[in-house]
């Protein structure tokens, strides 16, 4: 039987990790590589610790919001403000219905004299444009004529003083000479401005001018010299009179519409009176409850101030003020009694409002009525139909819930949480009550991010595929640096670009007013001017079919989404291109060996193989979008409201606010530790959670994709 070979003796040169010791300097048994390893490992550990501290501080400030918010809702209920706001919701729904119907009525009346009103507005637009072109000269001429008028008044007052009269006459002659010299210069500049086709941009919208009307407008502008009052303009005076006559005739034709509209709008006056009385009571109750809630803190502050002061008189004064602080709890039942007493009265008034509104609304014209001839009128009547249904629903809801209202009903933790996450209002520094509702901010951030991703992802991924798979070396050296250079543009610069350039372009395009100015570089070259004129004409034609157009504002979600898409392209492009680079060459070589074309290899081999990296690139782009602050704050409009989704895709043409924007806008203006301060930290916590959940879901999806692959 053979014996086993003895085990080799241990190599005593190896250390405890089994590695050979390295030569060189050593400190406490640690070499250079050990120091390098511990240095980077320590930095990583330090970064993790800092991140955990930031998360702890963020969560600690955020979750302290809910107890304070719940206490605020408790006072809101005990003061009777919750009771009053239910009545206010009825009045708000009624006001919205009356407003839409009134706009429909005015649209029909104003349409009767639309031509005359548009001509008068055209005169005002041309006058404004000429004033801008002749600004400095206009100011000098106006100042000279004002000086002439002042000297004439002084001359009348100094008629009894020959010496002063002579002095004023000399000054008057000099001022008149200066005005007479400036007038021809102003006329020359004004005529040059009127010869510029750019002045007449209003031709596209809202009125087409005839040659005779152009002559009348030109004559009126030249006669309205700066500094002249009571200039007679017979043509436009006649237009204004004709417009007034036509509107009067239209009002007679829509007299029945107006009668029923007035009846509907006046139906809620008794309910408004009741609401006003209860508002005063609730506001007084709120003041008493706030004083009671803050009494311990005020008394403690006065006592601490008395202990800290060295002046006996000041100490006595503060101690006396501390004794005068009322610490006795108010009678909550007595505070709420006026609201309980008005429940029956509200039911009676609400029934009267319902009956009057139903009667008046049924008698009003509907959108398909032949008497309604204008698109705005029909649109507002359709909106009024939805408002009418909402008003009836609100009246029914309040009629059921108001008798069940109790001032001493506890505010549950669930209600406090839902009032934040599902709240539709973000109202701060209010004299009534502060509301912290996340829904409008979350909606604005989500819509802007979706729009930016929809625009950025196709361009970024397609560019990455082209540069990596199809472009030559020279194209790669040109395209890649150009795209990556976008990251070097400061966001504040892009924000200014969005306000001054992109916002103005989108608004003019939406109104069909794109044109090529003859004074610019493009306009000075005939061939290029013709090309761009054709492009502008095509875009103006397309604008009438774009949802949400025309836009009256420059700052919208569309503006913000396009800029964020532009900012995100380099991030998605670079990471997607790296993912394509990581596809093994053996995959493409095998595809070519099987007879696949270049395009087939790209679409069926390269892109599917790099899909996980492309998805990661899109997710990182989403992180860049959702966390961007400055651009959104500058160009999104900062209007805290839930967008009107009835507009369909046109919802993106509305202004909105975002979670990042509200933090940047309000954090520097609130008191540290206040409920407003903690609400903003909670918004930041929501942003952090969205990023965390998004990455978690992405990792799960990628894990499943790798398993299938």
Secondary structure, DSSP 8 states (H G I E B T S, - for coil): -----------TTB-TTS-B---S--BTTB-HHHHHHHHHHHHHHHHHHHHHHHHHHHHHHHHHHHHHHHHHHHHHHHTTHHHHHHHHHHHHHHHHHHHHHHHHHHHHHHHTTHHHHHHHHHHHHHHHHHHHHTHHHHHHHHHHHHHHHHHHHHHHHTTT-HHHHHHHHHHHHHHHHHHHHHHHHHHHHHHHHHTSGGGGGGGTTT----HHHHHHHHHHHHHS-TT--S---HHHHHHHHHHHHHHHHHHHHTHHHHHHHHHHHHTTHHHHHHHHHHHHHHHHHHHHHHHHHHHHHHHHHHHHHHHH---HHHHHHHHHHHHHS--S---HHHHHHHHHHTHHHHHHHHHHHHHHHHHHHHHS--TT-TT--SHHHHHHHHHHHHHHHHHHHHHHHHHHHGGG--TT----HHHHHHHHHS---EE-S-SS--EE--HHHHHHHHHHHHHHHHHHHHHHHHHHHIIIII--HHHHHHHHHHHHGGGGS-HHHHHHHIIIIIHHHHHHHHTT-----TTSTTTTSHHHHHHHHHHHHHHHHHHTTSTT-S-S-S-SHHHHHHHHHHHHHHHHHHHHHHHHHTS-HHHHHHHHHTT--HHHHIIIIIHHHTHHHHHHHHHHHHHHHHH--HHHHHHSB---S---GGGGGGGGGS-B--HHHHHHHHGGGS-TTSHHHHHHHHHHHHHHHHHHHHHHHHHHHHHHHHHH-
